[in-house]
Amino acid sequence: MTNLIQFTPRDPETDGSAGDENTNPRPRPVGIPSNQVYARVGDAVLHAAQDGVRRGLQPQDIIREIKAAHSVQLNLGELRLLLASRRLPQ
C-alpha cells in the first residue's frame, strides 16, 4: 500500500514559500501609486518585475514573464516606469 503524503498548510502572507527562512512577508501597500502604469497593473506585477531584476533577467524576459504570469502586456518604457514607481502618501 502507498504511504500518504502530509502537506503543511501555507500562509498566504509569505507568498507561498512556507518553510523558507529567508523570505519576509511583503507589507501591505499604503498610499497611492506614483504613476499611471503602477496604478493600472498593481502591486503583484511590480513585485514580479522587481524579482526579475534581482534575478538578473533582461528587460524582454521580464516582460515575457509578466505577460505569462499576470496577463499584462508592457512595453519597455512602461516597464521602466513601473520599476521607478512608488507609493505616495495620501
Phi, psi and chi 1 to 4 in degrees:
 res  aa     phi    psi   chi1   chi2   chi3   chi4
   1 MET       -  148.4 -177.5  164.6 -157.2      -
   2 THR   -82.1  150.2   61.2      -      -      -
   3 ASN   -83.2  142.3  -65.8  -25.5      -      -
   4 LEU   -81.3  143.6  -63.7  177.3      -      -
   5 ILE   -95.4  129.6  -61.2  172.6      -      -
   6 GLN   -96.3  118.4  -63.2  -64.7  -35.3      -
   7 PHE   -97.2  139.2  -68.1  100.8      -      -
   8 THR   -91.7  139.6   57.6      -      -      -
   9 PRO   -67.1  143.9   17.8  -24.1      -      -
  10 ARG   -95.0  147.5  -66.1 -169.8  -53.9 -175.2
  11 ASP   -90.6  122.1 -176.2   11.4      -      -
  12 PRO   -65.1  -18.4   18.1  -26.1      -      -
  13 GLU   -73.7  -15.6  -64.7  -64.1  -40.7      -
  14 THR   -99.6   16.1   60.5      -      -      -
  15 ASP    59.2   32.0  -68.8  -19.4      -      -
  16 GLY    80.8   11.7      -      -      -      -
  17 SER  -112.2   57.9   57.3      -      -      -
  18 ALA   -63.8  136.1      -      -      -      -
  19 GLY    93.6  -11.3      -      -      -      -
  20 ASP   -89.7  119.3 -166.7    3.2      -      -
  21 GLU   -76.8  -19.6  -63.1  173.5    3.7      -
  22 ASN   -88.2   -5.2  -65.5  -29.3      -      -
  23 THR   -94.8  141.1   59.6      -      -      -
  24 ASN  -113.1  141.4  -65.4  -33.0      -      -
  25 PRO   -65.5  142.7   18.2  -25.1      -      -
  26 ARG   -75.1  137.0  -61.8 -159.5 -172.3  -99.1
  27 PRO   -71.0  155.1   23.0  -30.6      -      -
  28 ARG   -66.8  136.1  -63.6  -98.8 -176.0 -140.1
  29 PRO   -68.6  139.7   17.9  -24.0      -      -
  30 VAL  -126.7  136.0  177.0      -      -      -
  31 GLY   102.3 -170.9      -      -      -      -
  32 ILE  -111.8  149.9   57.5  172.3      -      -
  33 PRO   -62.5  146.4  -22.2   31.9      -      -
  34 SER   -83.8  -14.8   63.2      -      -      -
  35 ASN  -147.6  169.8   61.1   44.9      -      -
  36 GLN   -68.0  -32.5  -67.0  -63.8  -39.0      -
  37 VAL   -65.6  -46.7  176.1      -      -      -
  38 TYR   -62.4  -40.7 -174.8   23.8      -      -
  39 ALA   -63.6  -34.9      -      -      -      -
  40 ARG   -75.2  -43.0  176.5  172.6   58.7   99.3
  41 VAL   -95.2  -29.7  -60.7      -      -      -
  42 GLY    90.7 -179.2      -      -      -      -
  43 ASP   -69.8  -37.2  -66.8  -47.7      -      -
  44 ALA   -62.4  -41.4      -      -      -      -
  45 VAL   -71.0  -38.2  175.5      -      -      -
  46 LEU   -60.5  -44.4  172.3   62.6      -      -
  47 HIS   -66.2  -36.3  -65.5 -103.5      -      -
  48 ALA   -65.3  -40.8      -      -      -      -
  49 ALA   -65.5  -43.1      -      -      -      -
  50 GLN   -63.8  -39.1  -70.0  170.2  -21.1      -
  51 ASP   -64.5  -38.5  -70.9  -21.1      -      -
  52 GLY   -63.5  -39.1      -      -      -      -
  53 VAL   -65.7  -42.9  170.1      -      -      -
  54 ARG   -61.7  -32.5  -75.2 -173.2 -166.9  107.5
  55 ARG   -82.1   -3.5  -70.4 -176.7  -70.3  148.0
  56 GLY    80.3   24.4      -      -      -      -
  57 LEU   -75.9  153.6  -63.1  178.0      -      -
  58 GLN   -73.2  153.4  -65.3  -65.6  -43.0      -
  59 PRO   -55.1  -39.7  -26.7   33.9      -      -
  60 GLN   -64.2  -35.4  -66.6   80.7    7.8      -
  61 ASP   -70.2  -37.2  -63.4  -30.7      -      -
  62 ILE   -63.9  -44.4  -64.3  170.6      -      -
  63 ILE   -61.2  -41.9  -69.0  169.0      -      -
  64 ARG   -63.1  -43.6  -82.3 -170.7 -143.4  107.2
  65 GLU   -63.4  -41.8  -81.3 -168.5   -0.4      -
  66 ILE   -64.0  -41.7  -70.9  172.0      -      -
  67 LYS   -63.4  -41.8 -175.6  176.5 -179.5 -178.0
  68 ALA   -70.8  -41.2      -      -      -      -
  69 ALA   -85.4  -33.1      -      -      -      -
  70 HIS  -120.1   -0.9  -60.1  -79.0      -      -
  71 SER    55.6   41.6  -59.8      -      -      -
  72 VAL  -123.4  125.5  173.2      -      -      -
  73 GLN   -96.5  121.8  178.2   64.0   41.8      -
  74 LEU  -119.3  150.0  -62.7  174.0      -      -
  75 ASN   -99.9  178.4   61.1   35.1      -      -
  76 LEU   -63.0  -41.0 -174.8   58.1      -      -
  77 GLY   -63.3  -41.3      -      -      -      -
  78 GLU   -66.4  -37.6  -69.7  172.8  -30.5      -
  79 LEU   -61.9  -43.2  177.4   63.3      -      -
  80 ARG   -63.3  -43.2  -71.5  179.2  177.4  167.2
  81 LEU   -62.1  -41.4  -84.7  174.1      -      -
  82 LEU   -62.4  -43.9  179.7   63.4      -      -
  83 LEU   -68.8  -24.5  -70.2  169.3      -      -
  84 ALA   -89.2   -4.9      -      -      -      -
  85 SER   -80.5  162.8   64.4      -      -      -
  86 ARG  -154.0  178.6   55.8 -167.1  170.9   93.0
  87 ARG  -102.6  131.6  -73.3 -161.1  171.0  -98.3
  88 LEU   -95.8  149.6  -58.0  172.2      -      -
  89 PRO   -61.5  148.7   -7.7   12.3      -      -
  90 GLN   -74.7      -  -67.7 -180.0  -13.7      -
